[in-house]
Each structure stands twice: as C-alpha cells, then as structure tokens.
C-alpha cells in the first residue's frame, strides 16, 4: 500500500509535534507499507543534535531544496533564528489585547488576513506544487494521511486525495487548532473552523488524539467517521539501566511551564509543604528536579510554599539527558488542564512517564472535573490524577498517595510500581501504528 503522509513538523525539527508523524512513518514502513512523507521543510525550533535520518521511507520538503530542513540534511544549516517578539510587546501589558483587537477589526474591515494565514496559504501553494509534480511523475497513493500541526495540511490532504483518487485520513491533535484558539485573532477563528469543517465533510476518516476531542469533532459534524488514535511513545527504544537514589523520593518535570498550568503546580507545592509540616515526609528526603526554561516559575511556586530547598535546577538538557533524568526519578510529574472549552488534553509528558516506567502524577488546572486523564487513571492505574477544581477531595487523596509512595521508598529503597501491560500496549507507538495500518487497509478495501 502506498501512503502519503502530510505534516508540518518532522525530524530534524525538535518540536514535540514531530513525534507522531515520525513514529507513524517509521512503523508503517516497518509493516511493509510504501511511505512518502511530505513535510513543510521549516523548523519550529532548533534541530535535534542527535538527529539520524531513517531511510526506510522517503521524505520530501514542500518548500524545496533551500528549506531549513533540506539545508540541515546537507550540512548547510547556519543556525536557529529565535522567533521574533510580537509587535505589541513594547506596549504596556494591559494595552496589548485592546490594541490588538482594534488592529484585528481593521483587518476584517479592509479584508486583510493576518500574517499567519498568509504564511499558511503560501506553504499550501508549495504543497500543491509538489503534489502535482508527484502526480506528473506517475506516482500514485492509496491513502493520504494528513496531520493537523497547521491548518494548511487539511487543504493539502484534501487536494492530494482528490488528485490521486486516494482515501483520506485527517488527523487532529488539538481542539484549539480546529476552533481557532491557537491565535487570538478573528480571522484565524473563521479560517480554522472552515478548514475543520472541510475535513469533517470530505475525509474518509477523522482521527483524534483523545476521546474528548473525538466527541467534540463528532458534535461539529455528526455524520463524520471519527475514531480515537492516541499519541504515544517509542516502545522500540531500549531503556538504559538507571537506578534511583535509595534515600530520597524524587519527582521530576521537564519542559516549559505555561501560565494556565501554574495553579496545578502551586497545588503540588502546597501538598508537599503540608506533608512536611505534618511530619508525614522528611524534607531532606524529598527532591524535585526540573529541567527546562521555566525554572523561575517553579522556584516561585516552591518558595511560596516554603520548600524551595527541595527544588533542583537541572537547566537545559539534551533529549537523551532528559530521558536519563526521568529514569532517575521515582515519580513522573505531568501538568495539564481541563476546562469546558478545552478538554481531552493529553500532553506529551504523559507518554514520556509511561515510557520511563514511572508512576505518573498528573496535576490538572481548570474548572471542569472528570478529565480524560482521570478516566485513563481509573482505567489503567498509571499513578494518580489531581484535579484543581475538586481540590477539597483530590488534595487529601494526593497527600495520601504521595505519603504511601514515600513510606515504600524509605522502607524498600525503591518503588514497586510497574506499568500494566494494558497501559504499555495502549500507548506504545507499535500498537497505535498497527491500529492506523488496520484503518488504512479497511478504507482501501471499501473501494
């Protein structure tokens, strides 16, 4: 079966959004499918230092031989240029949104779309050109799988499916994209919703990374064929032999911390502080390691709780060193959120914890209870899920959970937790990719 996979982000780009596309390409090729990847060729972030090209499938860049990705692979990439600040950054914080709202209204009146939409339309133009060249060269595809890192992939997927007479699977990873909340702009709202409806009406199958997201898509267009296809982790990578410190119960968090997740972090700091004050745990035998760019936020939260001494700043780590830190820790911390307008958020940190084989402590900000992370905890027993909106009950439960782990670590020198086979299989990319491969074969036999 010939598969065309359309994506914005793909290695050597480092953004977490590249993992899903890369894993699908890698595993589908291993299953015997003939896979061609059409990436944009841009970099969202700096390229991986540890990047190695997988030659089991073909990779093409829509933006051509002078795109960042192609230059990097030829050894000509001159270095990452950091993203420029918003043009409203120089204004006082309270004035930024009102001024931006006025400018957005002016764009609507004058019919001028924002820069992000103009850029995506430009990328789409190059995507279509490459699709046309493939068609003219006699290439044919049975299935087009496009993943919504950016909205232009919806239109590119639809175009490719029509051009090749192929079945089309449209993959959604984020409800904020489809509802136009990735960019606070009225133009973007209209553009994103229109693109989402295009996918729901025309794709042979819609895949979504969570059940909540799948339900939301189904609500938008009830007749759409929507299925859940979780994100996951690389279950083919061997785990190095790493041990934890026997005399310390250690937590870790790696990556950026966004403002909407800070209430969940504050809850954890408060929980640890109160456990220390009540002599349930010894502050000298608790450690929280952080690696990333948001140490100031962690330091502020732990200082407010009076326990900044348990926090360890690991700074910036490579991909491999980050994984070692996760393996060295006893408890893998995940910070997320769940609101009425944004549900089913399963961050990449969740899958990293499963891969590391650690109990996952999921901490959710937001005003809506019974999150998908909580439901998955009840189903698979991955660790513990705390919801800030139910803190009157979930805070005592979190204290009890951490106390239990602390006592076990102090008594045995290690935790006995082992992820269940059901949990490991459900979120390992080998299993998830096999599910996708089955979907593709089912669609192609419906001709």
C-alpha positions, 0 to 999 in steps of 0.5 A: 500500500502506498501512503502519503503522509502530510505534516508540518513538523518532522525530524530534524525539527525538535518540536514535540509535534514531530513525534507522531508523524515520525513514529507513524512513518517509521512503523508503517514502513516497518509493516511493509507499507510504501511511505512518502512523507511530505513535510513543510521543510521549516523548523519550529525550533532548533534541530535535534543534535542527535538527529539520524535520518531513517531511510526506510521511507522517503521524505520530501520538503514542500518548500524545496531544496533551500528549506531549513530542513533540506539545508540541515540534511546537507550540512548547510544549516547556519543556525536557529533564528529565535522567533521574533517578539510580537509587535505589541510587546513594547506596549504596556501589558494591559494595552496589548489585547485592546490594541490588538483587537482594534488592529484585528477589526481593521483587518476584517474591515479592509479584508486583510488576513493576518500574517499567519494565514498568509504564511499558511496559504503560501506553504499550501501553494508549495504543497500543491506544487509538489503534489502535482509534480508527484502526480506528473511523475506517475506516482500514485497513493492509496491513502493520504494521511494528513496531520493537523500541526497547521491548518494548511495540511487539511487543504493539502490532504484534501487536494492530494486525495482528490488528485490521486483518487486516494482515501483520506485520513485527517488527523487532529491533535488539538481542539484549539487548532480546529476552533481557532484558539491557537491565535487570538485573532478573528480571522484565524477563528473563521479560517480554522473552523472552515478548514475543520469543517472541510475535513469533517465533510470530505475525509474518509476518516477523522482521527483524534488524539483523545476521546474528548476531542473525538466527541467534540469533532463528532458534535461539529459534524455528526455524520463524520467517521471519527475514531480515537488514535492516541499519541504515544511513545517509542516502545522500540527504544531500549531503556538504559539501566538507571537506578534511583537514589535509595534515600530520597523520593524524587519527582521530576518535570521537564519542559516549559511551564505555561501560565494556565498550568501554574495553579496545578503546580502551586497545588503540588507545592502546597501538598508537599509543604503540608506533608512536611509540616505534618511530619508525614515526609522528611524534607531532606528526603524529598527532591524535585528536579526540573529541567527546562526554561521555566525554572523561575516559575517553579522556584516561585511556586516552591518558595511560596510554599516554603520548600524551595530547598527541595527544588533542583535546577537541572537547566537545559538538557539534551533529549537523551539527558532528559530521558536519563533524568526521568529514569532517575526519578521515582515519580513522573510529574505531568501538568495539564488542564481541563476546562469546558472549552478545552478538554481531552488534553493529553500532553506529551509528558504523559507518554514520556512517564509511561515510557520511563516506567514511572508512576505518573502524577498528573496535576490538572488546572481548570474548572471542569472535573472528570478529565480524560486523564482521570478516566485513563487513571481509573482505567489503567492505574498509571499513578494518580490524577489531581484535579484543581477544581475538586481540590477539597477531595483530590488534595487529601487523596494526593497527600495520601498517595504521595505519603504511601509512595514515600513510606515504600521508598524509605522502607524498600529503597525503591518503588514497586510500581510497574506499568500494566501491560494494558497501559504499555500496549495502549500507548506504545507507538507499535500498537497505535501504528498497527491500529492506523495500518488496520484503518488504512487497509479497511478504507482501501478495501471499501473501494 
